[in-house]
Amino acid sequence: MSTIKKNKEDNIKELIKKEYSKCATDPAYFIKTYVKIKHPKRGIIPFYMFPFQEDTLNVMLSTDRLAINKGRQMGMSTLSAAYSLWLMTFHDNQVIYTVATKQRAAVNLIKKVKVAYDNLPSWLKEPLSEDNKLSVAFANGSSITAGSAASDEGRSEAVSLFIIDEAAHIKANVMKELWGAIQPTLSTGGSMIVLSTPNGVGNWFHQIYSGGVEGTNGFTSIFLHWSLHPERDKKWRAKQDKELGIRKAKQEVDGEFLSSGDAVFDGELIEEYIKNNSKDPIEKPIIDKGVWIWNAPKPNTKYILAADTSRGDSGDFSSFEIFDIEHLEQVAEFNGKLNTTEFANLCIKYATMYNDAVLIPENNGLGWATVQTILDRGYRNLFYSETDFKWNDPGKLKANGKKKKVPGFSNSPTTRPLCINKFITLFEEGSIDIKSKRLLNQMKVFIWNGKKAEAMSGYNDDMILTTAIGLYVRDMALIKYNTYEDDSKKLVDSIIVSYNNNEIKKRWEKETKQQINVNTGKNIEDMSWV
């Protein structure tokens, strides 16, 4: 062999070695440079990832539990196939298992892997040890297998990566059994990618995706709107309404979780809030895990903090919601598991931070332990309710005999529906500025169970009930009732408007008395009617 030819071969080998190393360390480079896909119209073409697809690939690499809510035909199955091929090619003993509603749907992902493998240059191809309709295996011990969600195959193996396609469309009982089988694998280091278009609320996929959004289940959730696809525009979107129908297009194209007819809150209105009102928190304090903050406290602004206590070791969560009293703007929220003392201290901390907010803890059951801690610490702006008042009508309060004041708010069969109705009214009017996606997602699965409004089975409604109590007390008790109670004048002064000018105070008191006269039909100047 001539020296020139040998040098040329050495150069090629060195080039291949560098290229192989680059592919092994950079999956995006490997996919964009060497992976080919089968396009329905263009045939075999290079997989030039769109920016949103490359961003999604980076998330796949950075998390072991990923839930993707996507519009239809966003290329996520193709991306998952390319990612699987990269794992199998450059890592030994990777066991990948993919399931879908039916086995033939899962087989489609195997086909994508095969197309990509067949079109790799020879120096990138791992030798095959198995190649059939349902699986592909390499000599390095890595493999990918397709199965149906109802099958037991592969569940006892130490799976490196589970891919569940169209998870929202898998039957609930099948998905529950599958999830139970998958969890041991995840606990020993396996990863999981869940892909789906929405299919209503309350199913496993909605629960997993929502938990990821709320940060409560270990999943990372991402949403891929159709508009991210550079080949789609408003004209394309309008065509989907005609082909699929408006409601189905909202779910399968826009990725919206639409509620059923039993929902307490209108599902489409919730989606509008999510698009137009909801925001990511500006801060999630590390020291206070579960606290989300949207706005820092503003000078001369009064706030209300409503709180609901859970055991801290059950499926329920303790929560508090903080709203600007005047504008009903949500500024902060907590949702997490703490014991009653820790939760009380957290409530005091944030109530104090927000200009000594009116603190309204629920006093039912375990809530009393939270209330007692607040009392022991002497928080000066604790809300007191009266046990001898009956809320027969949201606009009327009737006294029966001697008044008895109790710290906190009693959530009873009488007051609960009034609180919820107040929430519904303000929400439908657009009078409340909700920022929290956690809260809005809970509202999607808040349903009528007979005459009682409560969360769907497997979901929580703690943030909803906390918000409802805060809104009701703010709108009814604080404004309509406590304004004419001598014992509560300090409370009123602290929650309405900060003022020092005597003329402003006199005018405010005059207007308040006039309003009470109108609301009650009583003369506030003489209190003989009390």
DAQUI-V150484 format. One record per run of one state. SS is the DSSP state (H for helix, E for strand, L for the rest). FROM is the first residue (numbers start at 0). TO is the last residue. If there is no record, write none. Layout:
{{SS	FROM	TO} {SS	FROM	TO}}
This chain:
{{L	0	1} {H	2	24} {L	25	25} {H	26	33} {L	34	34} {E	35	38} {L	39	41} {E	42	45} {L	46	49} {H	50	61} {L	62	63} {E	64	69} {L	70	74} {H	75	89} {L	90	93} {E	94	99} {L	100	101} {H	102	117} {L	118	120} {H	121	123} {L	124	126} {E	127	130} {L	131	133} {E	134	137} {L	138	141} {E	142	147} {L	148	159} {E	160	164} {L	165	165} {H	166	168} {L	169	170} {H	171	186} {L	187	189} {E	190	195} {L	196	202} {H	203	213} {L	214	218} {E	219	223} {L	224	224} {H	225	227} {L	228	232} {H	233	243} {L	244	244} {H	245	251} {L	252	261} {E	262	262} {L	263	265} {H	266	275} {L	276	281} {E	282	282} {L	283	289} {E	290	292} {L	293	301} {E	302	307} {L	308	316} {E	317	323} {L	324	327} {E	328	335} {L	336	338} {H	339	352} {L	353	356} {E	357	361} {L	362	365} {H	366	375} {L	376	380} {E	381	381} {L	382	382} {E	383	385} {L	386	387} {E	388	392} {L	393	394} {E	395	398} {L	399	403} {E	404	408} {L	409	413} {H	414	428} {L	429	431} {E	432	432} {L	433	435} {H	436	443} {L	444	444} {E	445	448} {L	449	450} {E	451	454} {L	455	460} {H	461	483} {L	484	484} {H	485	494} {L	495	500} {H	501	519} {L	520	529}}
